[in-house]
Structures are given as C-alpha cells and as structure tokens.
Amino acid sequence: FLTRVEFDDDNNGIVVRLHPAGKESPVVIDPEIRFGSPVVRGIPTETLAEQVTAGDSVESVARDFDLDLGDVIAALSYEGIGRQTAA
C-alpha cells in the first residue's frame, strides 16, 4: 500500500495522491484532479477506454489526446480492457 501512495510535503501523513497500478504507471487518483477519478495526464481512464471500445485504435486515441501509446495502454489495463479486446 505505501508504495502506491504519495503523502503531503508537510509530513502530516495526509495522502494526496494514489497510484493504483504502482508509481511506474501513469494512472493516478488525485482528489484535486477530476474529483478523484482515475486519470492519465488529466484525462479519465474511462474516457480513453470508451474511445477504444467504441472502435478507435489505441494509436489514434493516443494521438487524439496527445498521449504516449504506453499511457493509453496503461489506462486500458486499469479499466480491465486488454489491447486485443479493443476494436
């Protein structure tokens, strides 16, 4: 748990950000970004997954949202969508 949590800089022990897939993943949950929805660089993982399941390629979603391909793949993984499942 502690490896997935960021605490405040004031050492008050307050959790300010969560990395549900680990800190190496771009997926974060931050209550100050989109009310705590899981996001990749400010874009909800759900939005990225919806685009792919609607038929857009992973590559085109990455281009459309100005993300790295790995960012979109991480969002899909977080949402439980394998790349082969995507249209």
N, C-alpha and C positions, 0 to 999 in steps of 0.2 A: 504493500500500500504506500509506504513512504517514498518509494522510488517513482511513484506516479503523481506525486503531489508537489505543488510549489507553495511555499509559505510566504507571508509578507516579509518585507525587508526590515521591519522594525523588531523582528524576533518576538512578536506577540503570540506566535503559534497559530495564527489565523491562516487557514487555507485560502489562497486567492485564485488558484488555477489547478485543474486536474488534467492529467494526460492519460485518458482511459486505456490507450493502447501502448503506453510507455512513452518516455520522453523523447525517444528517437522518432516517434510518429508525429506528423504534423497535426493530428486531430487533438483539439483541446476543448475543454469545457471551462468557460470563464464567465462568471455571473455578470460581468460588465460588457460582454460581447454577446449580442443576440439573446439576452436574458438567460444565458447559461445553456443554450442549445449547443450540441457538439458542432464544431466548425473546423474548417481547414482554411487558414488565412482569411478568416472573417466570413466565409461562405458556408452555410449549413451543409453538413454531410448529407442530410436528407435531400436537399435540392440537387446536389451532384448525382446522388443515386437515382433520383426521379428522372433526371435527364437521360441517364444511361438506360434505365429500364424502359423509357419511352422510345428508345431506338437510336439515340445519338451514340456515336462511337466514343470510347474513352478518350481517344486522341482529340476529337472535336470538342468535347466538354472541357478538356484541359485548355485548349486554345481559346474557347469562348470565355472562359473565366480567368484567363491569364495565369494558369497554374502549371506546375510541373506535372508530368504524367504520373509520377510517384505520389503526388498529393491526391490526385483523383483516385488512384488505386487504393490508397490508404483510407479514403472516405468510403469507398465501396466495401472494403474489408470491414470497416467499422459497422457499416449498415448491414453486413451479412450477405453481401452480394459478391459472388466470385466473378472474376473477369470473364470466364467462359459462360456464365449465366447471362451476362449483359448482351443485349441485342447486337 
